[in-house]
Amino acid sequence: MSEPLGLLNLNKPAGMTSHDVVNAVRRIAGVRQVGHTGTLDPLATGVLVLLVGAATRLARYLAGADKTYVAVLRLGETTSTDDAEGEVLERRPVAVTRAEIEAALPSFRGPLLQTPPMTSAVKVGGRPLYKLARKGQEIERRPRPVVIHALTLEAWEPPHLTLTVACSAGTYIRSLAHDLGQALGCGAHVAALTRTVVGSFRLEDSLTLEEVATLAAAGRLIEALLPPERALMALPLVTLTPEMEVAARYGQSFDLPAAPAAPEVRAHDGRGRLVAVLIPTEDGRWRPTLVLPG
């Protein structure tokens, strides 16, 4: 029996790290090769796209996907982690109005420079910031460019406000909460967070761990997995002849008539199955940079 291969759109439960979820799916699927494409904090729920089997080779094609979140912010409290799991550092009265919140939001839309929180997985000098934070260390972090495509106030029930945030990869909602709280003069932290979209993967199409486990126990795990080409939808599609497919599987270069002008293409066989990712060579031919099992 061949090893499972594909993408899993999982609804991560609160209280688990992304690595916890990966380990759970490894046990459920009976396969060692499982990876995720973007960390969710333990407090957060929602879309966590997992790669299963040889599909783990496709991780880089999903790492830069845009994301959408629904975030509940608690105004009037700042914490050591900028979310509800941290120690409360300061409490201030909350006297802001919905109109004042709406007036503050435009400055957080569009391109921004955002400082990653100390409790993030960003590496400085080869070490994740959260490991330094556990030792009580705080170091200077360089602000990083992010883009907030849309920022909408959905509800204001003092002291909690609910935002929908559509943003680029690498955006920290905790940092957004901190910065918005400072702008409002009362401080804030993330009380609850749900990721609703990652690229083309949506929360309403996701499965829970329990649903995946039920399918696996019934020998129907394949029904939970999406085809690996879902990670490559941004790449132009070419269809290989049987001869081209053989060459690709042996790592050989070959001519590709009417090839698109692109730095990479996804190559399918005649039955529509993903075979490889191809890149052009200096002599005008194409060669595989990644090949999936046949």
Secondary structure by P-SEA (a helix, b strand, c coil): ccccbbbbbccccccccaaaaaaaaaaaacccccccccccccccccbbbbbccccccccccccccccccccccccccccccccccccccbbbbbbccaaaaaaaccccccbbbbbbccccccccccccaaaaaaacccccccbbbbbccccccccccccbbbbbbbbcccccaaaaaaaaaaaacbbbbbcbbbbcccccccccccccaaaaaaaaaaccccccccccccccccbbbbbbcaaaaaaaaabbbbbbcccccccbbbbbcccccccbbbbbcccccccccccccc
